[in-house]
Amino acid sequence: MYRFLLTTRWWGINVFVLLAIPFCIFMGSWQLSRFEGRVHDSRAATRQAASDRQETARPLDSMLPVDKATSGRRVTASGHYGTQLLVPDRQLDGRDGFYVLTLLRTGSGKALPVVRGWLPGKADPAKAPAPPSGEVTVTGALQASETPGDNGVSAAGGLPAGQTAAISSASLVNLVPYRLYDAWVTLDKADAGMKAVPATAPAGTGLDLKAFQNLGYTGEWFVFAGFVVFMWFRLLRREVEAARDAALGLVPEETPAPVRS
């Protein structure tokens, strides 16, 4: 009854199934490992953020370039404040507001973007406190340059003079007359009248949409594997039933085509 399994057609079906199932399981396991990796990175970033707040601040240059290991770490830098910009459409504690971003001109000849704090409401230069004069030393969390369009960072253009949508060297290079660090710092303690902006986790370490996409793909690949098995058994049962009907003589005879004169 199962001799049909030795036919060329069924050899092709069986080979496809034997290749498809391990492939689907492999891809599902790989996507699951990607999700688990993001969960691990998220937990590690949370633990790192907690320890970063208590560690001794290190010189800025010793922590560059910014990567997953250095993002969020406390750094210190000295210099003189220069150009001040506002970063609109930033939320803090569920409220809309803006960052006050001031460029710190360091002894290296480069300027470091420093977020001195957050204020509620629309971005208004009149609301932003003027930066301290003279030489200052800042201490805060090191952050990687933002990418417009990612993690809620606005990609909008056409902002008024004195504003920037993203805190990144690529966005600021045309707004200030300084060479820039490819990084920025958010102060541990905001300047008077403002709220401190908390550091964010490094890109790719949070449980964001991409992480749950990996989890969704995991389910899809395992469903595909189950579907392949289901279809194989369905085809097998159909062939067995057809063979049984033929053995019992239950297969209807084909009606001959009419002869045309």
Backbone as CSV, one residue per row, in Angstrom:
resi,resn,N_x,N_y,N_z,CA_x,CA_y,CA_z,C_x,C_y,C_z
1,MET,0.821,-1.205,0.000,0.000,0.000,0.000,0.861,1.265,0.000
2,TYR,2.054,1.139,0.578,2.925,2.312,0.678,4.020,2.313,-0.379
3,ARG,3.816,1.499,-1.427,4.825,1.450,-2.472,4.954,2.792,-3.209
4,PHE,3.910,3.605,-3.135,3.959,4.892,-3.819,5.070,5.792,-3.261
5,LEU,5.524,5.496,-2.012,6.590,6.293,-1.415,7.906,6.144,-2.180
6,LEU,8.005,5.088,-3.011,9.222,4.858,-3.779,9.175,5.500,-5.161
7,THR,8.070,6.173,-5.461,7.976,6.829,-6.769,8.822,8.095,-6.786
8,THR,9.163,8.533,-8.005,9.987,9.742,-8.146,9.321,10.947,-7.502
9,ARG,8.007,11.055,-7.640,7.267,12.195,-7.079,7.429,12.246,-5.567
10,TRP,7.275,11.089,-4.912,7.358,11.075,-3.466,8.798,11.184,-2.962
11,TRP,9.760,10.723,-3.756,11.142,10.974,-3.393,11.390,12.481,-3.314
12,GLY,10.878,13.217,-4.300,11.037,14.666,-4.294,10.361,15.306,-3.095
13,ILE,9.144,14.841,-2.779,8.413,15.384,-1.623,9.173,15.109,-0.331
14,ASN,9.651,13.888,-0.167,10.345,13.508,1.070,11.653,14.285,1.243
15,VAL,12.402,14.444,0.147,13.647,15.202,0.241,13.360,16.648,0.629
16,PHE,12.322,17.228,0.034,11.954,18.609,0.381,11.611,18.726,1.858
17,VAL,10.807,17.779,2.377,10.408,17.820,3.781,11.624,17.657,4.696
18,LEU,12.518,16.707,4.351,13.694,16.461,5.183,14.642,17.658,5.208
19,LEU,14.620,18.494,4.175,15.447,19.690,4.154,14.735,20.890,4.781
20,ALA,13.418,20.984,4.535,12.662,22.155,4.993,12.524,22.196,6.508
21,ILE,12.266,21.057,7.137,12.035,21.049,8.587,13.276,21.489,9.359
22,PRO,14.460,20.899,9.120,15.645,21.385,9.843,15.956,22.854,9.559
23,PHE,15.718,23.289,8.314,15.979,24.688,7.986,15.077,25.609,8.797
24,CYS,13.779,25.288,8.865,12.843,26.120,9.635,13.204,26.131,11.118
25,ILE,13.582,24.968,11.644,13.957,24.896,13.061,15.222,25.710,13.320
26,PHE,16.192,25.609,12.383,17.428,26.384,12.533,17.137,27.880,12.527
27,MET,16.322,28.340,11.557,16.020,29.761,11.466,15.237,30.243,12.679
28,GLY,14.289,29.422,13.167,13.530,29.791,14.357,14.427,29.892,15.582
29,SER,15.357,28.928,15.712,16.284,28.947,16.851,17.210,30.153,16.776
30,TRP,17.623,30.510,15.542,18.504,31.666,15.369,17.787,32.955,15.759
31,GLN,16.535,33.105,15.317,15.772,34.298,15.686,15.535,34.344,17.194
32,LEU,15.302,33.175,17.815,15.115,33.129,19.262,16.388,33.547,19.983
33,SER,17.541,33.111,19.457,18.807,33.506,20.077,19.028,35.015,19.955
34,ARG,18.584,35.600,18.822,18.691,37.055,18.665,17.850,37.760,19.727
35,PHE,16.633,37.274,19.968,15.757,37.871,20.977,16.375,37.721,22.364
36,GLU,16.869,36.517,22.678,17.469,36.283,23.994,18.705,37.162,24.180
37,GLY,19.464,37.369,23.089,20.628,38.250,23.168,20.231,39.677,23.498
38,ARG,19.126,40.153,22.888,18.661,41.512,23.181,18.165,41.622,24.618
39,VAL,17.515,40.561,25.122,17.069,40.571,26.520,18.277,40.657,27.445
40,HIS,19.312,39.865,27.131,20.533,39.891,27.949,21.186,41.263,27.910
41,ASP,21.274,41.838,26.704,21.880,43.172,26.572,21.086,44.216,27.343
42,SER,19.749,44.079,27.321,18.903,45.035,28.033,19.144,44.956,29.536
43,ARG,19.225,43.733,30.054,19.471,43.567,31.487,20.865,44.063,31.863
44,ALA,21.832,43.755,30.993,23.201,44.212,31.264,23.284,45.734,31.235
45,ALA,22.555,46.355,30.284,22.560,47.814,30.195,21.922,48.439,31.425
46,THR,20.866,47.796,31.951,20.210,48.303,33.161,21.150,48.234,34.348
47,ARG,21.847,47.090,34.481,22.813,46.954,35.576,23.955,47.937,35.418
48,GLN,24.406,48.121,34.175,25.512,49.037,33.914,25.121,50.470,34.247
49,ALA,23.872,50.837,33.886,23.412,52.198,34.165,23.390,52.474,35.661
50,ALA,22.978,51.453,36.437,22.938,51.624,37.892,24.343,51.806,38.470
51,SER,25.303,51.038,37.939,26.670,51.161,38.441,27.361,52.420,37.929
52,ASP,26.984,52.849,36.708,27.599,54.049,36.133,27.336,55.278,36.985
53,ARG,26.151,55.330,37.610,25.798,56.514,38.406,26.675,56.639,39.651
54,GLN,27.305,55.526,40.051,28.094,55.543,41.281,29.593,55.526,41.030
55,GLU,30.013,55.246,39.795,31.437,55.146,39.532,32.073,56.528,39.412
56,THR,33.379,56.553,39.593,34.134,57.800,39.464,34.202,58.216,37.999
57,ALA,33.929,59.481,37.730,33.970,59.973,36.355,35.398,59.911,35.822
58,ARG,35.509,59.533,34.538,36.812,59.425,33.892,36.974,60.521,32.839
59,PRO,38.205,60.836,32.476,38.421,61.858,31.443,37.728,61.461,30.143
60,LEU,37.160,62.432,29.486,36.391,62.194,28.263,37.184,61.411,27.228
61,ASP,38.384,61.851,26.911,39.154,61.238,25.827,39.461,59.766,26.083
62,SER,39.513,59.353,27.350,39.819,57.955,27.660,38.637,57.030,27.417
63,MET,37.449,57.579,27.168,36.239,56.774,26.989,35.737,56.798,25.556
64,LEU,36.520,57.364,24.656,36.118,57.438,23.258,36.849,56.378,22.445
65,PRO,36.246,55.902,21.330,34.917,56.260,20.815,33.804,55.611,21.633
66,VAL,32.607,56.121,21.466,31.465,55.618,22.216,31.006,54.294,21.611
67,ASP,30.863,53.286,22.470,30.307,52.003,22.040,29.431,51.470,23.171
68,LYS,29.013,50.200,23.066,28.134,49.646,24.093,28.806,49.623,25.462
69,ALA,30.133,49.486,25.463,30.842,49.403,26.734,30.997,50.758,27.407
70,THR,31.063,51.834,26.626,31.306,53.158,27.208,30.066,54.045,27.252
71,SER,29.046,53.720,26.478,27.836,54.539,26.493,27.190,54.503,27.877
72,GLY,26.894,55.681,28.402,26.289,55.796,29.723,27.299,55.946,30.841
73,ARG,28.582,55.744,30.548,29.608,55.870,31.595,29.818,57.341,31.948
74,ARG,30.184,57.601,33.192,30.387,58.969,33.652,31.749,59.473,33.194
75,VAL,31.733,60.662,32.598,32.970,61.286,32.117,33.031,62.718,32.615
76,THR,34.217,63.281,32.515,34.395,64.671,32.904,35.220,65.381,31.833
77,ALA,34.922,66.649,31.630,35.636,67.458,30.638,35.630,68.906,31.096
78,SER,36.640,69.627,30.697,36.759,71.039,31.079,36.869,71.901,29.833
79,GLY,36.425,73.148,29.966,36.506,74.065,28.853,35.656,75.296,29.088
80,HIS,35.345,75.985,28.013,34.512,77.185,28.079,33.265,76.969,27.222
81,TYR,32.114,77.319,27.770,30.876,77.196,27.012,30.854,78.196,25.860
82,GLY,30.298,77.734,24.735,30.176,78.584,23.562,28.740,78.631,23.066
83,THR,28.538,78.266,21.815,27.220,78.340,21.184,26.195,77.494,21.937
84,GLN,24.995,78.044,22.077,23.899,77.330,22.732,22.768,77.094,21.734
85,LEU,22.237,75.871,21.739,21.144,75.481,20.846,20.033,74.836,21.658
86,LEU,18.860,74.785,21.066,17.725,74.111,21.691,17.361,72.889,20.868
87,VAL,16.951,71.817,21.566,16.529,70.575,20.909,15.047,70.386,21.222
88,PRO,14.155,70.752,20.291,12.727,70.725,20.585,12.140,69.312,20.570
89,ASP,10.890,69.228,21.043,10.101,67.985,20.974,10.763,66.826,21.712
90,ARG,11.203,67.098,22.930,11.766,66.042,23.766,10.901,65.886,25.015
91,GLN,10.567,64.663,25.338,9.706,64.388,26.489,10.533,63.971,27.703
92,LEU,10.018,64.314,28.854,10.612,63.898,30.121,9.483,63.765,31.138
93,ASP,9.401,62.619,31.775,8.333,62.344,32.750,6.954,62.533,32.127
94,GLY,6.826,62.176,30.841,5.528,62.246,30.177,5.109,63.632,29.739
95,ARG,6.007,64.599,29.853,5.681,65.982,29.475,6.520,66.399,28.277
96,ASP,5.932,67.242,27.419,6.654,67.758,26.257,7.542,68.925,26.673
97,GLY,8.697,69.012,26.029,9.601,70.102,26.345,10.772,70.123,25.383
98,PHE,11.903,70.633,25.864,13.072,70.742,24.991,14.337,70.676,25.822
99,TYR,15.426,70.251,25.150,16.726,70.214,25.790,17.453,71.541,25.555
100,VAL,18.268,71.919,26.512,19.174,73.049,26.340,20.562,72.464,26.106
101,LEU,21.051,72.642,24.903,22.310,72.050,24.467,23.358,73.161,24.283
102,THR,24.468,73.036,24.981,25.521,74.047,24.885,26.834,73.369,24.505
103,LEU,27.562,73.991,23.599,28.836,73.432,23.143,29.955,73.841,24.089
104,LEU,30.660,72.833,24.610,31.785,73.085,25.517,33.083,73.024,24.715
105,ARG,33.749,74.136,24.587,35.005,74.213,23.828,36.149,73.759,24.732
106,THR,36.715,72.609,24.433,37.739,72.007,25.286,39.139,72.398,24.823
107,GLY,40.135,72.046,25.642,41.514,72.351,25.317,42.046,71.570,24.135
108,SER,41.322,70.503,23.716,41.764,69.697,22.575,41.501,70.396,21.246
109,GLY,40.744,71.493,21.293,40.359,72.179,20.061,39.020,71.735,19.526
110,LYS,38.436,70.701,20.156,37.115,70.228,19.742,36.067,70.711,20.741
111,ALA,34.829,70.750,20.279,33.713,71.136,21.143,32.879,69.911,21.477
112,LEU,32.441,69.828,22.711,31.624,68.711,23.194,30.194,69.192,23.412
113,PRO,29.203,68.615,22.724,27.815,68.975,22.992,27.419,68.522,24.408
114,VAL,26.911,69.434,25.193,26.524,69.143,26.573,25.047,69.504,26.761
115,VAL,24.238,68.529,27.158,22.836,68.796,27.489,22.806,69.232,28.949
116,ARG,22.573,70.517,29.134,22.613,71.091,30.483,21.319,70.860,31.238
117,GLY,20.257,70.476,30.520,19.000,70.217,31.204,17.814,70.254,30.259
118,TRP,16.625,70.067,30.855,15.360,70.020,30.102,14.398,71.035,30.680
119,LEU,13.627,71.660,29.793,12.591,72.604,30.212,11.272,72.241,29.548
120,PRO,10.148,72.465,30.214,8.848,72.137,29.614,8.406,73.197,28.611
121,GLY,7.478,72.787,27.736,6.888,73.731,26.787,7.612,73.777,25.458
122,LYS,7.237,74.789,24.679,7.850,74.984,23.369,9.269,75.532,23.516
123,ALA,10.101,75.151,22.553,11.486,75.627,22.587,11.525,77.143,22.434
124,ASP,12.036,77.805,23.462,12.071,79.267,23.474,13.409,79.712,24.053
125,PRO,14.224,80.405,23.269,15.535,80.843,23.770,15.434,81.700,25.026
126,ALA,14.325,82.404,25.169,14.182,83.275,26.339,14.063,82.476,27.636
127,LYS,13.600,81.222,27.528,13.441,80.388,28.724,14.751,79.724,29.134
128,ALA,15.673,79.562,28.188,16.895,78.802,28.449,17.902,79.638,29.225
129,PRO,18.344,79.175,30.379,19.351,79.929,31.146,20.659,80.036,30.377
130,ALA,21.301,81.171,30.490,22.601,81.363,29.844,23.633,80.457,30.508
131,PRO,24.579,79.948,29.759,25.597,79.069,30.345,26.543,79.842,31.251
132,PRO,27.164,79.179,32.219,28.145,79.845,33.082,29.318,80.378,32.258
133,SER,29.880,81.473,32.698,31.044,82.059,32.010,32.328,81.518,32.642
134,GLY,33.412,81.721,31.937,34.699,81.259,32.440,34.877,79.763,32.229
135,GLU,35.973,79.244,32.750,36.249,77.810,32.594,35.371,76.997,33.532
136,VAL,34.812,75.936,32.994,33.938,75.061,33.783,34.393,73.620,33.580
137,THR,34.062,72.790,34.547,34.287,71.343,34.453,32.930,70.662,34.555
138,VAL,32.594,69.877,33.552,31.287,69.208,33.524,31.472,67.723,33.797
139,THR,30.453,67.143,34.422,30.440,65.709,34.709,29.068,65.162,34.324
140,GLY,29.090,64.110,33.553,27.807,63.541,33.135,27.983,62.233,32.397
141,ALA,26.866,61.727,31.867,26.850,60.436,31.176,27.201,60.617,29.707
142,LEU,28.132,59.811,29.231,28.548,59.852,27.833,27.492,59.183,26.962
143,GLN,27.173,59.810,25.832,26.156,59.287,24.931,26.663,59.309,23.485
144,ALA,26.217,58.337,22.703,26.579,58.289,21.286,25.744,59.288,20.505
145,SER,26.280,59.751,19.394,25.529,60.671,18.531,24.211,60.030,18.123
146,GLU,23.167,60.849,18.134,21.846,60.346,17.767,21.706,60.207,16.248
147,THR,20.803,59.319,15.855,20.479,59.134,14.440,19.049,59.593,14.206
148,PRO,18.832,60.604,13.377,17.459,61.068,13.123,16.562,59.932,12.656
149,GLY,15.376,59.853,13.240,14.426,58.808,12.874,14.472,57.596,13.774
150,ASP,15.514,57.455,14.610,15.633,56.310,15.510,15.321,56.717,16.938
151,ASN,14.681,55.779,17.676,14.414,55.982,19.100,13.714,57.293,19.412
152,GLY,12.799,57.679,18.525,12.010,58.872,18.775,12.701,60.166,18.429
153,VAL,13.914,60.103,17.884,14.632,61.324,17.494,14.008,61.876,16.222
154,SER,13.613,63.128,16.266,12.939,63.740,15.121,13.873,63.852,13.927
155,ALA,13.301,63.610,12.750,14.060,63.770,11.508,13.576,65.005,10.747
156,ALA,12.787,65.827,11.421,12.214,67.004,10.766,13.287,68.032,10.448
157,GLY,13.110,68.692,9.316,14.020,69.754,8.925,13.326,71.098,9.004
158,GLY,14.015,72.143,8.574,13.417,73.466,8.551,13.154,74.058,9.914
159,LEU,13.956,73.694,10.913,13.767,74.255,12.249,14.256,75.704,12.290
160,PRO,13.740,76.481,13.220,14.211,77.864,13.356,15.695,77.904,13.697
161,ALA,16.322,79.031,13.425,17.733,79.206,13.768,17.925,78.999,15.269
162,GLY,19.001,78.334,15.623,19.278,78.087,17.033,18.683,76.797,17.544
163,GLN,18.134,75.962,16.648,17.563,74.687,17.054,18.137,73.558,16.207
164,THR,18.167,72.366,16.796,18.584,71.161,16.079,17.680,70.014,16.488
165,ALA,17.369,69.143,15.541,16.470,68.020,15.829,17.203,66.873,16.501
166,ALA,18.469,66.673,16.129,19.247,65.550,16.662,20.560,66.052,17.248
167,ILE,21.010,65.359,18.287,22.295,65.694,18.903,23.343,64.780,18.279
168,SER,23.934,65.233,17.214,24.943,64.442,16.521,25.903,65.378,15.814
169,SER,27.123,64.914,15.640,28.120,65.739,14.970,27.700,66.051,13.541
170,ALA,27.016,65.083,12.894,26.577,65.294,11.515,25.542,66.408,11.425
171,SER,24.672,66.522,12.445,23.644,67.561,12.436,24.192,68.911,12.876
172,LEU,25.179,68.893,13.760,25.681,70.137,14.345,26.793,70.793,13.537
173,VAL,27.437,70.010,12.667,28.612,70.533,11.973,28.299,71.778,11.149
174,ASN,27.060,71.872,10.659,26.684,73.039,9.859,26.089,74.171,10.697
175,LEU,25.981,73.959,12.021,25.346,74.950,12.880,26.325,75.687,13.780
176,VAL,27.494,75.085,14.002,28.469,75.707,14.911,29.833,75.770,14.229
177,PRO,30.647,76.749,14.580,31.952,76.935,13.916,33.089,76.165,14.585
178,TYR,32.784,74.992,15.163,33.810,74.242,15.875,33.968,72.848,15.275
179,ARG,35.138,72.266,15.502,35.298,70.830,15.294,34.613,70.134,16.463
180,LEU,33.986,69.008,16.199,33.112,68.398,17.195,33.540,66.979,17.562
181,TYR,33.285,66.629,18.819,33.390,65.234,19.231,32.182,64.468,18.678
182,ASP,32.400,63.229,18.292,31.290,62.387,17.841,30.661,61.721,19.062
183,ALA,30.141,62.561,19.946,29.542,62.113,21.204,28.916,63.329,21.870
184,TRP,28.168,63.087,22.948,27.646,64.185,23.736,27.487,63.732,25.177
185,VAL,27.250,64.670,26.063,27.157,64.376,27.491,25.900,65.010,28.057
186,THR,25.203,64.259,28.907,24.085,64.830,29.649,24.509,64.944,31.113
187,LEU,24.393,66.136,31.662,24.915,66.424,32.996,24.229,65.591,34.080
188,ASP,25.030,65.182,35.077,24.469,64.481,36.235,23.443,65.361,36.953
189,LYS,23.796,66.633,37.122,22.923,67.610,37.779,22.710,68.774,36.825
190,ALA,21.461,68.997,36.486,21.157,70.066,35.543,21.484,71.423,36.154
191,ASP,21.762,72.367,35.278,21.984,73.729,35.748,20.687,74.288,36.330
192,ALA,20.805,75.363,37.072,19.682,75.929,37.816,18.452,76.154,36.944
193,GLY,17.294,75.731,37.473,16.019,75.954,36.791,15.643,74.877,35.791
194,MET,16.497,73.872,35.600,16.212,72.820,34.618,16.275,71.445,35.272
195,LYS,15.712,70.441,34.572,15.767,69.062,35.035,16.853,68.313,34.286
196,ALA,17.540,67.440,35.003,18.581,66.632,34.369,17.950,65.631,33.409
197,VAL,18.596,65.421,32.286,18.124,64.462,31.286,18.811,63.125,31.540
198,PRO,18.050,62.064,31.827,18.679,60.766,32.107,19.353,60.197,30.868
199,ALA,20.410,59.433,31.109,21.116,58.776,30.008,20.233,57.687,29.420
200,THR,20.408,57.430,28.137,19.665,56.369,27.463,20.577,55.178,27.235
201,ALA,19.956,54.003,27.084,20.722,52.780,26.853,21.342,52.814,25.462
202,PRO,22.471,52.132,25.266,23.093,52.087,23.937,22.147,51.503,22.904
203,ALA,22.296,51.930,21.662,21.462,51.419,20.580,21.609,49.910,20.463
204,GLY,20.459,49.237,20.288,20.481,47.797,20.091,20.476,46.986,21.365
205,THR,20.358,47.640,22.556,20.386,46.893,23.807,19.034,46.887,24.506
206,GLY,18.072,47.621,24.016,16.775,47.680,24.662,15.779,46.705,24.052
207,LEU,14.681,46.457,24.781,13.623,45.598,24.256,12.710,46.448,23.390
208,ASP,13.209,46.821,22.211,12.474,47.669,21.304,11.694,46.829,20.304
209,LEU,11.151,47.491,19.287,10.353,46.800,18.279,11.141,45.705,17.572
210,LYS,12.426,45.953,17.321,13.237,44.953,16.627,13.350,43.671,17.440
211,ALA,13.446,43.819,18.777,13.549,42.637,19.625,12.298,41.784,19.505
212,PHE,11.129,42.412,19.535,9.895,41.643,19.456,9.620,41.160,18.032
213,GLN,10.235,41.812,17.040,10.181,41.269,15.688,10.929,39.947,15.632
214,ASN,12.079,39.879,16.302,12.819,38.621,16.357,11.977,37.519,16.990
215,LEU,11.239,37.869,18.051,10.387,36.883,18.710,9.252,36.446,17.789
216,GLY,8.691,37.402,17.034,7.636,37.060,16.085,8.136,36.159,14.975
217,TYR,9.335,36.453,14.465,9.913,35.608,13.417,10.186,34.204,13.935
218,THR,10.550,34.099,15.222,10.768,32.786,15.818,9.507,31.942,15.701
219,GLY,8.372,32.529,16.102,7.104,31.808,16.009,6.761,31.439,14.577
220,GLU,7.020,32.350,13.642,6.690,32.079,12.240,7.465,30.885,11.696
221,TRP,8.772,30.820,11.997,9.581,29.714,11.476,9.143,28.382,12.065
222,PHE,8.780,28.348,13.338,8.316,27.098,13.940,6.941,26.703,13.384
223,VAL,6.117,27.700,13.103,4.822,27.408,12.472,5.041,26.836,11.076
224,PHE,5.993,27.389,10.321,6.302,26.859,8.990,6.729,25.394,9.083
225,ALA,7.550,25.070,10.090,7.990,23.681,10.258,6.793,22.773,10.526
226,GLY,5.899,23.226,11.401,4.698,22.432,11.683,3.800,22.288,10.466
227,PHE,3.722,23.360,9.657,2.892,23.313,8.455,3.433,22.305,7.445
228,VAL,4.768,22.241,7.313,5.378,21.276,6.393,5.034,19.852,6.819
229,VAL,5.131,19.576,8.129,4.795,18.240,8.638,3.319,17.941,8.399
230,PHE,2.466,18.921,8.666,1.023,18.738,8.470,0.699,18.416,7.016
231,MET,1.281,19.152,6.078,1.008,18.923,4.655,1.543,17.573,4.204
232,TRP,2.692,17.135,4.767,3.225,15.821,4.389,2.269,14.715,4.806
233,PHE,1.771,14.779,6.038,0.822,13.765,6.503,-0.491,13.829,5.718
234,ARG,-0.902,15.022,5.343,-2.142,15.146,4.575,-1.992,14.509,3.193
235,LEU,-0.870,14.773,2.536,-0.628,14.144,1.230,-0.497,12.640,1.358
236,LEU,0.177,12.191,2.436,0.333,10.753,2.658,-1.021,10.084,2.839
237,ARG,-1.889,10.691,3.661,-3.205,10.087,3.888,-4.020,10.039,2.610
238,ARG,-3.918,11.092,1.801,-4.655,11.107,0.540,-4.188,9.985,-0.379
239,GLU,-2.876,9.764,-0.447,-2.344,8.700,-1.288,-2.764,7.328,-0.772
240,VAL,-2.750,7.135,0.555,-3.156,5.859,1.148,-4.624,5.577,0.860
241,GLU,-5.469,6.603,1.006,-6.893,6.422,0.742,-7.148,6.101,-0.728
242,ALA,-6.382,6.764,-1.607,-6.547,6.497,-3.034,-6.123,5.073,-3.370
243,ALA,-4.998,4.618,-2.742,-4.537,3.251,-2.983,-5.531,2.227,-2.439
244,ARG,-6.128,2.516,-1.262,-7.115,1.599,-0.686,-8.366,1.528,-1.565
245,ASP,-8.821,2.672,-2.055,-9.992,2.686,-2.930,-9.737,1.917,-4.220
246,ALA,-8.497,2.045,-4.735,-8.171,1.322,-5.962,-8.163,-0.172,-5.719
247,ALA,-7.649,-0.606,-4.531,-7.614,-2.029,-4.213,-9.020,-2.608,-4.057
248,LEU,-9.941,-1.807,-3.605,-11.334,-2.258,-3.429,-12.169,-2.048,-4.674
249,GLY,-11.568,-1.512,-5.686,-12.302,-1.278,-6.915,-13.276,-0.132,-6.837
250,LEU,-12.983,0.803,-5.976,-13.898,1.943,-5.785,-13.499,3.154,-6.610
251,VAL,-12.425,3.013,-7.378,-11.997,4.147,-8.185,-12.912,4.253,-9.393
252,PRO,-13.592,5.388,-9.561,-14.522,5.515,-10.688,-13.790,5.439,-12.015
253,GLU,-14.414,4.746,-12.954,-13.813,4.644,-14.270,-13.918,5.968,-14.997
254,GLU,-12.890,6.242,-15.773,-12.881,7.476,-16.525,-13.842,7.379,-17.710
255,THR,-14.658,8.389,-17.889,-15.584,8.406,-19.000,-14.843,8.749,-20.278
256,PRO,-14.935,7.864,-21.304,-14.180,8.138,-22.547,-14.694,9.404,-23.207
257,ALA,-13.796,10.115,-23.785,-14.142,11.344,-24.480,-14.957,11.022,-25.733
258,PRO,-15.958,11.835,-26.019,-16.789,11.556,-27.213,-15.953,11.672,-28.497
259,VAL,-16.256,10.729,-29.408,-15.538,10.712,-30.688,-16.198,11.691,-31.625
260,ARG,-15.380,12.594,-32.122,-15.912,13.567,-33.068,-15.825,13.034,-34.474
261,SER,-16.907,13.166,-35.199,-16.925,12.694,-36.590,-16.357,13.733,-37.524
